[in-house]
């Protein structure tokens, strides 16, 4: 399979717990993006990596959120001390290392915080 | 920062009817424009894109979109819809220069009745 994969697909957690999501981009893609989508809204940008470097973070990404992309391959998004407002679909996308390359999206991880 | 407006969030059509979804963006510089589609239970997929050249772009499944720079618009059209076009449609924009992070509209939920 050459698409973007995400794991887990669904996560239910209690408020205050930490969660970590994983994204495996298309293998030759250098750029990796995280977005968050809540009900009735389009995806909102969270953060962007080019290879292993995190080059931009949205103001949506509070101190409780951290993302990494070790070795420029897969990426993880961790949320510490989850809150009910963190409930959303977390989407990962990847693209080639040139401007104008389209982004390919994974299936997302749906987080529910109870 | 870029922003995108989509109107008529819920659209119900009969098969063979024509579809037009409006998209307006707010950004002073050169942009790349996209329409993404999300079929029920599936992940976001690119429907079509505009980078430069002919402002009338054709995508998959008979969809087309027209970029009108003076109106900051990128409306999506299909002359005759099918039941399988039932999906959520998102307009998105990136700045021509930059990290290519997508700014999405809120989406249009389209239901095609057989």
Interface residues (C-beta under 8 A of the other chain):
Chain A: X31 X33 X35 X40 X41 X42 X43 X44 X45 X48 X50 X55 X56 X91 X93 X95 X99 X100 X101 X102 X103 X104 X105 X106 X107 X108
Chain B: X4 X6 X9 X32 X34 X36 X42 X43 X44 X45 X46 X49 X51 X90 X92 X96 X97 X99 X100 X101 X102 X103 X104 X105 X106 X107
